[in-house]
Each structure stands twice: as C-alpha cells, then as structure tokens.
Amino acid sequence: MNAAKVPAACAPWVRTRLRTAPGISAALAVLVLSTAFLAAAFTRSVDAYETQALRHDIRTASPGQSVLEVTTPPPPLGQTPAVREGAMRENALSSAHAALIGALPDPVRADVPRSSYGVHTTKPLVADEAWLPRPDALPPQLTYAAPSALPGHSTLRSGRWPVARGTVTPKTREVEAAVTVETAAELRMKPGSAVAVPTQGGGTLTVRVTGIVEPLRPESGYWAVDPLLRAPSLVRDPGSPTPVYYWRATLLLPPDTGPALLGTTGEPELYWRLAPDASGLTASDVTGLRTGVAAVENGPGLLKLRGITGPNTTLTTDLDAILDAYSAMRHAIGPVVTVAAVGIGAVAGVVLLMTGGLISARRHHELALLRSRGGSLKGIGGRLLAETAVAVLPAAALGLLLAVLLVREARFVPSLAGAGAVAALVCVVLPLRTALQHRRPSLHGARDDLMNARPGRRRTVAELTLLVLAVGAVAALRRRGTSTGSGTDLLVSSAPVLVGLIAALVLVRLYPLPLRLAARPVARLRGAVGFLSLARAGRTSSNGTLPLLALLIALTTAAFGGSVLAGVADARDEAALRAVGADARISGEGALSPVSDGVLRQVRAVDGVQDVAAVRIEYRTPLASGRDTRSDTERVTLMGVEPQSYARLARGTGLPPFPTAELRNGPGQDEVLPAIVSPAVAERLGERPQTIRSQAGDITVRVAGVLSRTSAVSGPDFLIVDAEGLALPDPTTLLVTGASLDGQELRAAAREAGPEFGVRLRSAERERFVDTPMQSGAERIYGAAVVAGAGYALLAVLLSLLQTAPERTTLLARLRTMGLTTRQGRRLLAFEAMPQALLAALGGLLVGWATIALLAPGIDLGALALAGGDPSTPATASLRADLRSLVLPAAGVVLLAATVAGVQAWWASRRGSIKELRAGDTR
C-alpha cells in the first residue's frame, strides 16, 4: 500500500523532439532570429535617425535662432545706487546665470560652456573721433558690451587684456576695452585708441582700447548671436533719402565694468544667452521641448525667471521654429517609411505562416496517429507550444540583442514589442494551426487539387471585402497622400500590401485556366515529361494562395522600395541640374565680367571636360526700350548663346532639344533677332517684334520658338538669342559638361578669370540635398526594405518547394521504376516548378508596376529628397518604376525555383528507390 511510486518510463517530449529533428528547429530559430532582428532594428532605426535629426537641427541652427536669450533692464532709479550697481557686477550676473540654468523646465537644458552673459548697451552711440572712418561722411555708431569670459573665447593678438581698475561705478570716467581683429582693421583701431562716450550728466566716459583679440569659434553663440561683437557692419541710414552708409561696431569691456554703462546714454541691458544642450535629447522629447519653450517664453516658466532676474525679464528664442521645421519633416517622411514597414511586416508574417504550414504538413501523420490513439487537442497543442518556444524564444531574444547592439540611442520598449510580436506569432499560430487540423480524425480522401478547387461563399465574401479595402486604400492614398495631417493612416500605408493580396487572389483563381489550355495540346505530343509536368503543376494544393501572396507582397515591396530610392535620386539629380545648369558652372557673382578666350581654352583642357558652352547672361533685362523703361517694367533674363554648343549642352543634360535652326536664321528685316523664350515671356511679347533694353543698348527681338525650361537659368522668365547678334557678345558664364570633373583645376581656371568668378559643381549641389540624418536614415530603411523584400521572396519560393519535396521525390522513384531517365527526371521537376514560379515572377512584375503607377500621385518624396536645397529652385520629387527593382527579384524567383528543382532531381537520382516505395505509403 505504501510502495514508492514508479516513475514513468518515457523520455521528455521536448528533448525527444529536438533530438529527433534538430534541423527543423534550427531552421525555425534562424528564421525567427532574422525576423525579430528586422522588427526590432526597424523601430530602433526610426528612433535613432529621428533623435539624430533633432540634435542635428538644433546644433546646426544659427545661434541667433536656437539660443534662449534672457534680457532685463537694470534696476529702476528708485533703487539705491548700491543695488543698481551690484546687479551689473560679475558676481550678481554669474549667480543669476546659474539660477536661470536651474530654472529651465525639463527637457529644456542649457549647454553651460556655450552659454554666456553680460551687460550691453542697446542704443548705438555716435563716435565723433576724427580718426574713425566715415564712408559717406557719416560717423560710426558704437555699442558697448561687457561679456563674460572673454579670454576663454578669444585669443589676444596684440596689446593686453582689458581689466577693471578699482571699483567701477557710474561716475567712473575711463574704462578699458578690446576689439576684434576685423573691427580694428575696418575702424582703424589699435592699442591706445580712445573713444569718448557721452554720459547722462553731459560729460564723457573714455573707453580706451588695450588689446586686439581674435574669436576662437566665430560660429559659436558667444559671437554669432550679436554679429557686431565679432565684426563691424556697414548700415544704411534709414533717415536719408539717398543710400548712405555708416559703420556699426561693438567694443568689448571687461567684466565688472557694467556699472560704468549706467551713466551713459546707451540704455544698458543685462542679458543671459543660454545655448540649448541637444546631447541628451531624443525624438520623444519634442513635445516636452515645445511645451517647455512656450512656458519660459510666455507662461509659468517666465514667472520663475522673473523671480530670479527681475519683473521686466523677457525671453526670446526661435527654438520653437526649429522644432516646427523638424516636426514638419518628420511628419512628411514618417508615412512614407511606414509604407515600407507595413510591406515588410506583412511579407514576414506570411513567410512565418508558411514555415508553420511546412512544419505542420511534415508532422501531419505523426499527430494524426497521436490523435487517433486518444491524444487530446489541449495536450498536443501544449507540447507543440513547448517545443516551439524552446527554439523561438531564445532566437527572438538574440535577434533583439543584436538590434540593440547594432542600433544605439533608441527606446527599448518599441524594439522589445517588435521582437515579442514575432515570437508570439510563431509560438501561438504554429501550434494552434497544427492542433486545429486534428479536431476530428481524418481519412485519406480525394486530392485537394488547385485544378478542381471551387471557392466557397465565405471565401468569395472575404475576397470581395479585401477588394473593397484595397480600392479604398488606393483611392485615399491618391487623394490625400501618405499623411492625413493627424498622423499616419495604417489603411493608407497598407495600400501596396492590399494590392498584392488582391492580385494573389486573382492569380490563384486564374491559374488553372492556362494549365487546362496547355494540357490538351501537350497530351498529344510524344513523351510523357511535358504532360506529367503540367499535370503535377495542376495538382498543387488549393492552399497555394499563401506562397503566392508572400511572393507578390515581397516583390511589390522590393519594387516599391527601389522605386522610392530611384525617385529620390532622380529628384536630386534634377534639382542639382536646375540649380547649376550643367555638370559645372563658372560665373561671376552678380557681375557681367567677360570670360576671356584664354580662360575658355584652359577650362576645355581640364581633365574630364567633354564640352563647354559659353553663355552671356544679363539678369533683369527690361522688356522695353531704354526710353520706355520704368521701375515697374517687367524684366527677364537675357541670354546670348552659341546655338550649336548650347544644343549639345541640352542633349548632354537630358533637357528638351534646343531649336538651333530658329536662332541660326540671323537678323531679319530691320535687324530683328529671332529669340527662344519661355512660355510666360512668349505670352508677354506676342508675335510682333519687340524692342528690349540690353546692357549694350536696345535690340529688337521676335519670338521664334518656346521652351519650357533651359539649362543656364532656373527661373521661368528667360529670352535666348544668338550671341553674334548682340553688340556685347562676350560670355559671362561657362557651362561645363563631363564625367569626373576636377574641381580644383576648374577653380584654378576660375581664379584666372578674376576674383569675382566662382565654380559650382553639380555633384556638390546634389550633396546639399542630403541635409539631415532623417533623410539618410529613411533612405537606409528603404534600401533594407529592397533587400529584405527580395530575400523573403526567395525564401517563400524555397519554402513552397520544400513543402512538396517529399511528393516529388516519391514521384521520381516510381517513375524511375517505369524507365524514366535521370535527365528526364530533372526536366520533369524543372517544368513542374516553372508554372508557379513564372506566375509569381510575372505577377510580381505587373503588380509592382501597377502599384507604383496607382500610388505615385499620393506619394510625396519632396521632404525625403530635397530638404536642404535652394528653395528658390523649382523641383519635383515623384515616384517612378525602377526597372532593376522590378526585374532582378522576379528573375531571382525563377532562377531559384529552377535551381532547387535541379538540385532535388540530382539528389534523388543518387538515392535508391527502395526507401521511397514503401507499402501503404499514400504519397
């Protein structure tokens, strides 16, 4: 009765299964690892490039925009002199600086080394010293500033550092100052120079220059917020009816001399310039940043600042404008990236389901036997879940770890959710699908052939529902674009996937028709290979929608991603061409300096130069004669060209052909020059000859042809004539075409033409359009989408062929006993695999092309392609089909199917037929 319980004499299920079929578990683990890595890396990559873009935008913005400048007037006159003077001294300013930094609301943080504070005058004061320069007989106007840590932000070039002598008060009559190298050069200052500053009592405060300094980092906020600290500026006198100018500059006083400015008439002001610290910011901080900036500009945060520096404190910044520009680009690029993410996610999910189907088919007889012997669905499902989880969970965790190690500075929770979703899909769907197939004992019945399958009502209703969703998604995408204004619309972003799904369902329904048509004539031919291959292709399971769906979505995603990258590249090439006009441009800045023949020969001799078009360009040419020209006369850009070279330029840059014959007619009656004009100019000039004013005098032109655009200028208003018909035909611009141009040699040739000439390269202009990490990050994601789409397409083909591999092996064994040769066996398997492979490849080509054509009007690539370019240059960024992204993955599908079939036939021919021809085998 009390005998010890005898342990069960059976091995654990999971360990037995892993030992019995380690290859299947390892393959499943590798697939889950790759998919989990992609899911986690995608979310982390988006987070990373958005975070890097935020930091980039704040760091590269001009300090005048990004700095938070806190200003306050001195204490009022009602305060005691000690209080007023104490507020202007270094200790009080430094203490307030530290308190202001601590009062900023999170996540607004200050970069202390790049921040500064001090006292400056806000009203320019006239300096009447006779030795100061007067460009238009107007004396310079100077401001005075006592910034903090001047020796830490500049280098002493001559003289000595200014210091405060004794205790400086409003009654002090002399203080020392420094000026920058540029200020000293333009205003003729040197150590020992003195400037008299008027005071409120009618006296003067002498500011004596003791040193010349050079800024260490001129682009930093210390110098760039107020450019007059670094260099003087010529300012136009607003009160003069004629354009006259005077110098504006700033003299730099040492700390603790601020009280001396209280006695001047310059209206001194205390300031603290807090540079934002972007090093710890992330993309998720944008909302908090915007709220924090609004709070300190005009909210509760400003009240806290006023409690530190005074009741009249104000804070000004354009950091909120930087955040608005960042958010606008983020909202423009995000939906385009989501389209790629939805496509790759869909095809990955389908491939995982295919893998589960393959495993379920291989274990069908094993589980059917367990079920017939009393195994419960719960018990079978639990064991399947356990053995699946043992392989899947570590693989998903490893994929997550690889994504975390590869992509830094991103949130962990979204990547964990992505990898967890992959693991959950495999762990739940695979056991559930396999167990539910054995709800009832199954007997061997009729074949489930695609040729004989008849879709039921439920399937028809489901397909029609998907069709309605796809039509709605495509219509919404074409009408509204990828962004709805309130975020990303997943239905709109799923449009490519839905189009691929509908195409797969249509192709599955149409697939039997060509097989039936081809089987009849092939059956009359000699030999059994052709007929058997078509018969085998028609016996494909009616569940073949899943592989075809995976292939079409994968090929569509790869084609869409490649088309996005091609559209971005085309847009940048087009915009760079519009900005430069050729592969290189040599011209003067706003001048009409002619280019000599020697410079032209030197440019032609530069390595890589294929052709040079010399053009004379006169901007703002009035469309009227000299005596009729007024301030409101319409103006155009007049160009004098050599027709043959300019036509070669148009051909070389891919522009519409240039009509040389119309210009070569030469002057007609009354010396009328034929002209090629833009549509807008043609409408203004009409058909009759018109007189216009060129630099050399009046010329008469008539419209001989119309061009929508031209190389030399990007504007819509231009007029082109033969340069030989101008009184001044000398060219002012050289448009160079060629591959791998040597920029240094071109710049050397431009220097020979004159100091006003410069070189613009089309390649350099193109690089300007990749302005932020957000653009480059989104492009990398689309590049990965192309590779992943092609990879999943090939994997779907492989899984589809592996699922039917045992049947084909048994077929070959049986046919070899009937006299089938090895060569015929290889042809049979190749011909059997080709119908589905060709269907998928051709369907992928057509669906990919149709998807791009349908969705192109709703896909806005402008933010992804053209940020950072010249906004005055008109350019478009549209989606177009990329031939390589369409053809290469489709060709890879056909090639892989043929290769797998050939390898399987070769391997089957090396094995004996005894193992495959077992009695009672139903295959």
Secondary structure as the mmCIF struct_conf table of DSSP 4:
data_model
#
loop_
_struct_conf.conf_type_id
_struct_conf.id
_struct_conf.beg_label_comp_id
_struct_conf.beg_label_asym_id
_struct_conf.beg_label_seq_id
_struct_conf.end_label_comp_id
_struct_conf.end_label_asym_id
_struct_conf.end_label_seq_id
HELX_LH_PP_P HELX_LH_PP_P1 ALA A 3 ALA A 8
HELX_RH_AL_P HELX_RH_AL_P1 TRP A 13 THR A 20
HELX_RH_AL_P HELX_RH_AL_P2 PRO A 22 THR A 60
BEND BEND1 ALA A 61 ALA A 61
HELX_RH_AL_P HELX_RH_AL_P3 PRO A 63 SER A 66
STRN STRN1 LEU A 68 THR A 72
HELX_LH_PP_P HELX_LH_PP_P2 PRO A 73 PRO A 76
TURN_TY1_P TURN_TY1_P1 LEU A 77 GLY A 78
BEND BEND2 GLN A 79 GLN A 79
HELX_RH_AL_P HELX_RH_AL_P4 PRO A 81 ALA A 87
TURN_TY1_P TURN_TY1_P2 MET A 88 MET A 88
BEND BEND3 ARG A 89 ARG A 89
HELX_RH_AL_P HELX_RH_AL_P5 GLU A 90 ALA A 103
BEND BEND4 LEU A 104 LEU A 104
HELX_LH_PP_P HELX_LH_PP_P3 PRO A 105 PRO A 105
TURN_TY1_P TURN_TY1_P3 ASP A 106 PRO A 107
STRN STRN2 ALA A 110 ALA A 110
HELX_RH_3T_P HELX_RH_3T_P1 VAL A 112 ARG A 114
STRN STRN3 SER A 116 THR A 121
BEND BEND5 THR A 122 LYS A 123
STRN STRN4 LEU A 125 VAL A 126
TURN_TY1_P TURN_TY1_P4 ALA A 130 TRP A 131
BEND BEND6 LEU A 132 LEU A 132
TURN_TY1_P TURN_TY1_P5 PRO A 135 ASP A 136
BEND BEND7 ALA A 137 ALA A 137
STRN STRN5 GLN A 141 PRO A 147
BEND BEND8 SER A 148 SER A 148
TURN_TY1_P TURN_TY1_P6 LEU A 150 GLY A 152
BEND BEND9 HIS A 153 HIS A 153
STRN STRN6 SER A 154 GLY A 159
BEND BEND10 GLY A 166 GLY A 166
TURN_TY1_P TURN_TY1_P7 PRO A 170 LYS A 171
STRN STRN7 GLU A 174 THR A 180
HELX_RH_AL_P HELX_RH_AL_P6 VAL A 181 LEU A 187
TURN_TY1_P TURN_TY1_P8 ARG A 188 ARG A 188
TURN_TY1_P TURN_TY1_P9 PRO A 191 GLY A 192
STRN STRN8 ALA A 194 PRO A 198
STRN STRN9 THR A 199 THR A 199
TURN_TY1_P TURN_TY1_P10 GLN A 200 GLY A 201
BEND BEND11 GLY A 202 GLY A 202
STRN STRN10 THR A 204 PRO A 215
BEND BEND12 LEU A 216 LEU A 216
TURN_TY1_P TURN_TY1_P11 PRO A 218 GLU A 219
BEND BEND13 SER A 220 SER A 220
HELX_RH_AL_P HELX_RH_AL_P7 GLY A 221 ALA A 224
BEND BEND14 VAL A 225 ASP A 226
HELX_RH_3T_P HELX_RH_3T_P2 PRO A 227 LEU A 229
TURN_TY1_P TURN_TY1_P12 ARG A 230 ARG A 230
BEND BEND15 ALA A 231 ALA A 231
STRN STRN11 SER A 233 ARG A 236
TURN_TY1_P TURN_TY1_P13 PRO A 238 GLY A 239
BEND BEND16 PRO A 241 THR A 242
STRN STRN12 TYR A 245 LEU A 252
HELX_LH_PP_P HELX_LH_PP_P4 LEU A 253 PRO A 254
TURN_TY1_P TURN_TY1_P14 PRO A 255 ASP A 256
HELX_RH_AL_P HELX_RH_AL_P8 GLY A 258 LEU A 261
TURN_TY1_P TURN_TY1_P15 LEU A 262 GLY A 263
STRN STRN13 THR A 264 THR A 264
BEND BEND17 THR A 265 GLY A 266
STRN STRN14 PRO A 268 LEU A 274
STRN STRN15 PRO A 276 PRO A 276
TURN_TY1_P TURN_TY1_P16 SER A 279 GLY A 280
HELX_RH_3T_P HELX_RH_3T_P3 ALA A 283 ASP A 285
HELX_RH_AL_P HELX_RH_AL_P9 VAL A 286 ASN A 298
BEND BEND18 GLY A 299 GLY A 299
HELX_RH_AL_P HELX_RH_AL_P10 PRO A 300 THR A 309
TURN_TY1_P TURN_TY1_P17 PRO A 311 ASN A 312
STRN STRN16 THR A 314 THR A 316
HELX_RH_AL_P HELX_RH_AL_P11 LEU A 319 ARG A 362
TURN_TY1_P TURN_TY1_P18 ARG A 363 ARG A 363
HELX_RH_AL_P HELX_RH_AL_P12 HIS A 364 SER A 372
TURN_TY1_P TURN_TY1_P19 ARG A 373 GLY A 374
HELX_RH_AL_P HELX_RH_AL_P13 LEU A 377 LEU A 406
BEND BEND19 VAL A 407 VAL A 407
BEND BEND20 GLU A 409 ALA A 410
HELX_RH_AL_P HELX_RH_AL_P14 PHE A 412 LEU A 436
TURN_TY1_P TURN_TY1_P20 GLN A 437 HIS A 438
BEND BEND21 ARG A 439 ARG A 440
BEND BEND22 ALA A 446 ALA A 446
STRN STRN17 ASP A 449 ASP A 449
TURN_TY1_P TURN_TY1_P21 LEU A 450 ASN A 452
HELX_RH_AL_P HELX_RH_AL_P15 ARG A 457 ARG A 480
BEND BEND23 THR A 482 THR A 482
STRN STRN18 SER A 483 SER A 483
BEND BEND24 GLY A 485 GLY A 487
STRN STRN19 THR A 488 THR A 488
HELX_RH_AL_P HELX_RH_AL_P16 LEU A 490 SER A 493
TURN_TY1_P TURN_TY1_P22 SER A 494 SER A 494
HELX_RH_AL_P HELX_RH_AL_P17 ALA A 495 LEU A 510
TURN_TY1_P TURN_TY1_P23 TYR A 511 TYR A 511
HELX_RH_AL_P HELX_RH_AL_P18 PRO A 512 ALA A 523
TURN_TY1_P TURN_TY1_P24 ARG A 524 ARG A 524
BEND BEND25 LEU A 525 ALA A 528
HELX_RH_AL_P HELX_RH_AL_P19 VAL A 529 GLY A 538
TURN_TY1_P TURN_TY1_P25 ARG A 539 ARG A 539
BEND BEND26 THR A 540 THR A 540
STRN STRN20 SER A 541 SER A 541
TURN_TY1_P TURN_TY1_P26 SER A 542 GLY A 544
HELX_RH_AL_P HELX_RH_AL_P20 THR A 545 VAL A 580
BEND BEND27 GLY A 581 ASP A 583
STRN STRN21 ALA A 584 GLY A 588
BEND BEND28 GLU A 589 GLY A 590
HELX_LH_PP_P HELX_LH_PP_P5 SER A 593 SER A 596
HELX_RH_AL_P HELX_RH_AL_P21 ASP A 597 ARG A 604
TURN_TY1_P TURN_TY1_P27 ALA A 605 ALA A 605
BEND BEND29 VAL A 606 VAL A 606
TURN_TY1_P TURN_TY1_P28 ASP A 607 GLY A 608
STRN STRN22 VAL A 609 PRO A 622
BEND BEND30 LEU A 623 ALA A 624
TURN_TY1_P TURN_TY1_P29 GLY A 626 ASP A 628
TURN_TY1_P TURN_TY1_P30 SER A 631 ASP A 632
STRN STRN23 ARG A 635 VAL A 641
HELX_RH_AL_P HELX_RH_AL_P22 PRO A 643 GLY A 652
TURN_TY1_P TURN_TY1_P31 THR A 653 GLY A 654
HELX_LH_PP_P HELX_LH_PP_P6 LEU A 655 PHE A 658
HELX_RH_AL_P HELX_RH_AL_P23 THR A 660 LEU A 663
TURN_TY1_P TURN_TY1_P32 ARG A 664 ASN A 665
HELX_RH_3T_P HELX_RH_3T_P4 GLN A 669 GLU A 671
STRN STRN24 VAL A 672 VAL A 677
HELX_RH_AL_P HELX_RH_AL_P24 PRO A 679 LEU A 685
BEND BEND31 GLU A 687 ARG A 688
STRN STRN25 GLN A 690 SER A 694
TURN_TY1_P TURN_TY1_P33 GLN A 695 ALA A 696
STRN STRN26 GLY A 697 VAL A 706
BEND BEND32 SER A 708 SER A 708
BEND BEND33 SER A 711 ALA A 712
BEND BEND34 GLY A 715 PRO A 716
STRN STRN27 PHE A 718 ASP A 722
HELX_RH_3T_P HELX_RH_3T_P5 ALA A 723 GLY A 725
BEND BEND35 LEU A 726 LEU A 728
BEND BEND36 THR A 732 THR A 732
STRN STRN28 THR A 733 GLY A 738
BEND BEND37 ALA A 739 SER A 740
HELX_RH_AL_P HELX_RH_AL_P25 GLY A 743 ALA A 753
TURN_TY1_P TURN_TY1_P34 PRO A 755 GLU A 756
STRN STRN29 PHE A 757 LEU A 761
HELX_RH_AL_P HELX_RH_AL_P26 ARG A 762 GLU A 767
TURN_TY1_P TURN_TY1_P35 ARG A 768 PHE A 769
BEND BEND38 THR A 772 THR A 772
HELX_RH_AL_P HELX_RH_AL_P27 PRO A 773 GLN A 803
TURN_TY1_P TURN_TY1_P36 THR A 804 THR A 804
HELX_RH_AL_P HELX_RH_AL_P28 ALA A 805 THR A 817
TURN_TY1_P TURN_TY1_P37 MET A 818 GLY A 819
HELX_RH_AL_P HELX_RH_AL_P29 THR A 822 LEU A 855
HELX_RH_3T_P HELX_RH_3T_P6 ALA A 856 GLY A 858
HELX_RH_AL_P HELX_RH_AL_P30 GLY A 862 LEU A 866
TURN_TY1_P TURN_TY1_P38 ALA A 867 GLY A 868
BEND BEND39 GLY A 869 GLY A 869
TURN_TY1_P TURN_TY1_P39 PRO A 871 SER A 872
BEND BEND40 THR A 873 THR A 873
HELX_RH_AL_P HELX_RH_AL_P31 LEU A 883 ARG A 910
BEND BEND41 ARG A 911 ARG A 911
BEND BEND42 SER A 913 SER A 913
TURN_TY1_P TURN_TY1_P40 ILE A 914 GLU A 916
TURN_TY1_P TURN_TY1_P41 ALA A 919 GLY A 920
#
